[in-house]
Amino acid sequence: MNSRWRWKNGYYEHRRCDMRLTKIENENNSYFIQFKPSLLQIDDVRVYEFLKTSLKDGKIKRRSRGIYLDSDIEIIRLKVSHQHMEENEFSTYEELLLSVLE
């Protein structure tokens, strides 16, 4: 388990390193924030409503211990031998993954 995550009360607790903040060019005070699925330990209706109205993708849910942010992205783990990569002439894992998904 990655040390950035801490399991607590059935959820992963949020850390600053579990998000990406990008300033939106040509817009004053506008940022694009991406979160890994996590629990924000904030119990404030105003924060919840702000996040809910600002959400582009994913889900936001109120829980008894805070606000849960969930992305609709699933993680794919791939293990492949070096021999298989050479036999099928894949130079990158991305090429292999794309061939599997097609």
Residue pairs with C-beta under 8 A, 6 or more apart in sequence:
1 7
4 15
4 17
4 18
5 12
5 13
5 15
5 18
6 12
6 13
6 15
7 13
8 39
9 39
9 65
11 38
11 39
11 63
11 65
11 68
12 36
12 37
12 38
12 39
13 38
13 39
13 41
14 35
14 38
14 39
14 40
14 41
14 69
15 38
18 35
18 36
18 38
19 33
19 34
19 35
19 36
20 33
20 34
21 31
21 32
21 33
22 31
22 32
22 33
22 34
23 30
23 31
23 32
24 30
24 31
24 32
35 69
35 71
36 71
37 68
37 69
37 70
37 71
38 68
38 69
39 63
39 65
39 66
39 67
39 68
39 69
40 47
40 66
40 67
40 68
40 69
41 65
41 66
42 48
42 66
42 67
43 65
43 66
43 67
47 67
48 60
48 62
48 67
51 60
51 67
51 69
52 60
57 71
57 72
58 69
58 70
58 71
58 72
59 69
59 70
59 72
60 67
60 68
60 69
60 70
61 67
61 68
61 70
62 68
76 97
78 93
78 96
78 97
78 100
80 93
80 96
85 96
88 96
88 99
90 96
90 99
